[in-house]
Structures are given as structure tokens and as C-alpha cells.
Amino acid sequence: MPVYKRSAVPGVQRAELIGPGQRVNAGEVVEFIVVGEGLAGMRAYELELEFDAVYWQWVAADIDREHELLAAEHKMADRLIIGASKIGRD
């Protein structure tokens, strides 16, 4: 059972999904990037991305490995859920 709690990090936390700046044609591979702001001090996060499976097909997800995260992903027909947590203590 997941445990959720409010962030103890002061300030504003937000995530942004950055997609293609132009029209996408059928059959093209498109990259979306998720960036966060104000997340310093957070030890774990979960991201859920929903999409219309009639028009989109999920290909792959990649986690930023620069920050030594333990990550898992769960793919479904119309969504992807990614959870990540820092390893060890700071």
C-alpha cells in the first residue's frame, strides 16, 4: 500500500512535461521529458502519465541515473507509472 505525505520541503514543487514543439505524424517516435523544480531534499517520487492508447503507443522510459535512484515502472495499455527513491542517506 503506498504511503503519501505532504512534502516537508519548503517552497513550490512542480513538474513539467516537455513534448515536441511541432506536429507529430503517425509512426513517428516522440520524446517527452519530465523535469522537476523545487524538489531538492525530496527522497522519493511517483509519476503517473496517462495517454490515449488509440493514438499513442508507449515505447520506453528512462530514469536519470545521475542521482543514484532505485526506480521501477509499471506499464499499462493507457498509462505508465514510475516510482523512484534515493538510495542510502545523504
C-alpha positions as CSV (number, residue, x, y, z in Angstrom):
1,M,0.0,0.0,0.0
2,P,1.5,3.3,-1.0
3,V,2.1,5.9,1.7
4,Y,1.7,9.5,0.7
5,K,2.6,12.6,2.7
6,R,2.9,16.3,2.1
7,S,6.4,17.5,1.2
8,A,8.4,18.7,4.1
9,V,10.5,20.7,1.6
10,P,9.6,24.5,1.8
11,G,8.8,26.3,-1.3
12,V,7.0,25.4,-4.5
13,Q,7.4,21.9,-6.1
14,R,6.3,21.3,-9.7
15,A,6.9,19.0,-12.5
16,E,6.6,19.9,-16.2
17,L,6.1,17.6,-19.2
18,I,8.1,18.9,-22.2
19,G,6.9,17.5,-25.6
20,P,7.5,18.1,-29.3
21,G,7.2,21.7,-30.4
22,Q,5.8,20.7,-33.8
23,R,3.1,18.5,-35.3
24,V,3.6,14.7,-34.9
25,N,2.8,12.3,-37.7
26,A,1.6,8.7,-37.4
27,G,4.5,6.3,-37.0
28,E,7.0,8.9,-35.7
29,V,8.8,8.3,-32.4
30,V,8.3,11.3,-30.0
31,E,10.3,12.0,-26.9
32,F,8.8,13.6,-23.8
33,I,10.9,14.9,-20.9
34,V,9.7,15.4,-17.4
35,V,11.6,18.0,-15.4
36,G,11.1,19.0,-11.8
37,E,11.6,22.3,-10.0
38,G,11.9,22.9,-6.2
39,L,12.5,19.2,-5.5
40,A,15.8,19.4,-3.6
41,G,15.6,17.4,-0.4
42,M,12.9,15.0,-1.7
43,R,13.9,11.4,-1.3
44,A,11.2,9.7,-3.4
45,Y,8.6,10.5,-6.1
46,E,5.9,8.8,-8.2
47,L,4.9,9.9,-11.7
48,E,1.8,8.7,-13.5
49,L,1.5,9.5,-17.2
50,E,-1.8,8.7,-18.9
51,F,-2.3,8.7,-22.6
52,D,-4.9,7.8,-25.2
53,A,-3.9,4.3,-26.4
54,V,-5.9,4.8,-29.6
55,Y,-3.4,7.4,-30.8
56,W,-0.3,6.7,-28.8
57,Q,1.9,3.7,-28.1
58,W,4.4,3.6,-25.2
59,V,7.9,2.6,-26.3
60,A,10.3,3.1,-23.4
61,A,11.1,5.1,-20.3
62,D,14.5,6.1,-19.0
63,I,15.3,7.4,-15.5
64,D,18.0,10.0,-14.8
65,R,20.7,7.8,-13.3
66,E,22.9,10.7,-12.3
67,H,21.3,10.9,-8.8
68,E,21.6,7.2,-7.8
69,L,17.9,6.3,-7.8
70,L,16.3,3.0,-7.3
71,A,13.4,3.0,-9.8
72,A,10.6,0.8,-11.0
73,E,8.0,1.3,-13.8
74,H,4.6,-0.3,-14.3
75,K,3.2,-0.1,-17.9
76,M,-0.5,-0.5,-18.7
77,A,-2.3,-0.1,-22.0
78,D,-3.1,3.6,-21.4
79,R,-0.6,4.8,-18.7
80,L,2.8,4.5,-17.2
81,I,3.6,4.8,-13.5
82,I,7.2,5.4,-12.5
83,G,8.4,5.4,-8.9
84,A,11.9,6.3,-7.8
85,S,13.7,6.7,-4.5
86,K,17.2,7.8,-3.5
87,I,19.4,5.0,-2.1
88,G,21.0,5.4,1.3
89,R,21.2,8.6,3.4
90,D,22.6,12.0,2.5
